[in-house]
Amino acid sequence: MAPRPFWKGYLKLSLVTCPVAMMPATSESEKVRFHTLNRKSGHRVVSQYVDAVSEKPVAEDDEVKGYERGEDEFVLLEDDELEAVALESTRTIDIDMFVDADTISWIWLDKAHYLTPDDPVGEEAFSVIRDAMEATHTVGISRLVMYRRERAVMLEPRGKGIVVWTLRYGDEVRKPEDYFGGIGETKADPKLMKLATTLIEERMKPWDPHMVSDPVQSKLLEIIEAKKKGRKRPAKAKAEKEPTPTNVVSILDALRKSISAEKGKGK
């Protein structure tokens, strides 16, 4: 069963408007979550803000946002001042520009959400906007208040629906040349490239979500289930010994041995 929408509003392109619903495309609700307890009493521990100097608890009414301008110096911002810079509308995705779909790198994409029409009457308008982006190979750019902050969002047509990606801000994405700039211009030897591509082809498989399953999650559930039934927790698996790196074997020999090993597995 599809989860209930966490956001409802309107999708707008100029004078075309339709009601829409949105829900996160990913979920962490199945993850094992823990509470911090007092070992002696078994009661849950409650978090509380404490003054860093006096070490006394701070009342909720006395909590205020502060921007650090120097050592132990802060500019205080009240809630109404923070709200004044927010978008006026938190319920309308107004697409005010479009860009070529291939020009936005994956590194700008943050969190994905599924956007669907919220009633049969608005489905035609939704379909027109979706199909027009698909036909022109473009994505829409808009702004929206999500998760208590204003976010830039990208609207991408996907099948019968639209995926809304929250986008990272410009100052959040680091320039790759700052990290890759020091790498030399060394070109791979054609003979090595041929062997490496052969090794890749040997390991090619169709994509399957099980490839990114979480083994730690499964083991945690085993431990929890064993404790619920009063059994001892499963024995810790012995880690395989890591091979000792060596520079004696050449890249050529290493690739040849790797390909031979892959073919052996196939047999």
JONOR-V944419 format. One record per residue. N is the residue number from 0. RES is the residue in one letter. SS is DSSP state (alpha for helix, beta for strand, coil for the rest). PSI is psi in whole degrees, -180 to 180 (999 if undefined). Layout:
BEGIN
n = (N N)
res = (RES RES)
ss = (SS SS)
psi = (PSI PSI)
END
This chain:
BEGIN
n = (0 1 2 3 4 5 6 7 8 9 10 11 12 13 14 15 16 17 18 19 20 21 22 23 24 25 26 27 28 29 30 31 32 33 34 35 36 37 38 39 40 41 42 43 44 45 46 47 48 49 50 51 52 53 54 55 56 57 58 59 60 61 62 63 64 65 66 67 68 69 70 71 72 73 74 75 76 77 78 79 80 81 82 83 84 85 86 87 88 89 90 91 92 93 94 95 96 97 98 99 100 101 102 103 104 105 106 107 108 109 110 111 112 113 114 115 116 117 118 119 120 121 122 123 124 125 126 127 128 129 130 131 132 133 134 135 136 137 138 139 140 141 142 143 144 145 146 147 148 149 150 151 152 153 154 155 156 157 158 159 160 161 162 163 164 165 166 167 168 169 170 171 172 173 174 175 176 177 178 179 180 181 182 183 184 185 186 187 188 189 190 191 192 193 194 195 196 197 198 199 200 201 202 203 204 205 206 207 208 209 210 211 212 213 214 215 216 217 218 219 220 221 222 223 224 225 226 227 228 229 230 231 232 233 234 235 236 237 238 239 240 241 242 243 244 245 246 247 248 249 250 251 252 253 254 255 256 257 258 259 260 261 262 263 264 265 266)
res = (M A P R P F W K G Y L K L S L V T C P V A M M P A T S E S E K V R F H T L N R K S G H R V V S Q Y V D A V S E K P V A E D D E V K G Y E R G E D E F V L L E D D E L E A V A L E S T R T I D I D M F V D A D T I S W I W L D K A H Y L T P D D P V G E E A F S V I R D A M E A T H T V G I S R L V M Y R R E R A V M L E P R G K G I V V W T L R Y G D E V R K P E D Y F G G I G E T K A D P K L M K L A T T L I E E R M K P W D P H M V S D P V Q S K L L E I I E A K K K G R K R P A K A K A E K E P T P T N V V S I L D A L R K S I S A E K G K G K)
ss = (coil coil coil coil coil coil beta beta beta beta beta beta beta coil coil beta beta beta beta beta beta beta beta beta coil coil coil coil coil coil coil coil coil coil coil coil beta coil coil coil coil coil coil beta coil coil coil coil coil beta coil coil coil coil coil coil beta coil coil alpha alpha alpha coil coil beta beta beta beta beta beta coil coil beta beta beta beta beta coil alpha alpha alpha alpha alpha alpha coil coil coil coil coil coil coil beta beta beta coil coil beta beta beta beta alpha alpha alpha coil coil alpha alpha alpha beta beta beta beta beta beta beta beta beta coil coil alpha alpha alpha alpha alpha alpha alpha alpha alpha alpha alpha alpha alpha alpha alpha alpha alpha coil beta beta beta beta beta beta beta beta beta coil coil beta beta beta beta beta beta beta beta beta beta coil coil beta beta beta beta beta beta beta coil coil alpha alpha alpha coil coil coil coil alpha alpha alpha alpha coil coil coil coil coil coil coil coil coil alpha alpha alpha alpha alpha alpha alpha alpha alpha alpha alpha alpha alpha coil coil coil coil coil coil alpha alpha alpha alpha coil coil alpha alpha alpha alpha alpha alpha alpha alpha alpha alpha alpha alpha alpha alpha coil coil coil coil coil coil coil coil coil coil coil coil coil coil coil coil coil coil coil coil coil coil alpha alpha alpha alpha alpha alpha alpha alpha alpha alpha alpha alpha alpha alpha alpha alpha coil)
psi = (134 141 158 144 144 -7 136 141 -141 144 128 132 103 -115 0 122 143 147 138 162 149 144 151 141 -16 161 144 15 -23 -7 147 124 145 151 150 127 160 114 -36 -44 -22 4 153 148 134 135 146 139 137 138 128 -24 -54 -19 19 148 145 127 149 -37 -19 -3 135 149 142 137 123 122 -8 180 117 24 130 146 121 137 124 162 -40 -30 -37 -38 -27 -25 0 163 145 -40 127 7 13 126 96 107 107 -4 160 149 160 134 -28 -4 -9 114 153 -26 -20 -18 132 -77 136 145 147 129 129 155 145 -5 158 -32 -39 -1 -35 -46 -40 -45 -37 -47 -45 -50 -31 -39 -40 -44 -34 1 47 166 149 147 131 -174 148 146 115 141 41 20 155 131 144 139 152 132 120 122 136 102 -126 -9 -165 135 125 115 127 141 144 150 159 -36 -1 -19 120 149 126 -30 -22 -22 -37 -10 -28 -4 134 175 23 129 139 142 132 -36 -41 -39 -41 -43 -41 -42 -33 -41 -40 -45 -35 -29 4 135 155 144 137 129 -25 -16 -23 31 158 103 -30 -41 -45 -42 -37 -41 -35 -44 -45 -43 -41 -41 -36 -33 5 14 164 150 151 144 144 128 141 130 139 142 126 137 142 124 145 147 4 -43 131 162 -40 -48 -39 -42 -43 -45 -37 -45 -42 -40 -40 -43 -35 -38 -39 -39 999)
END
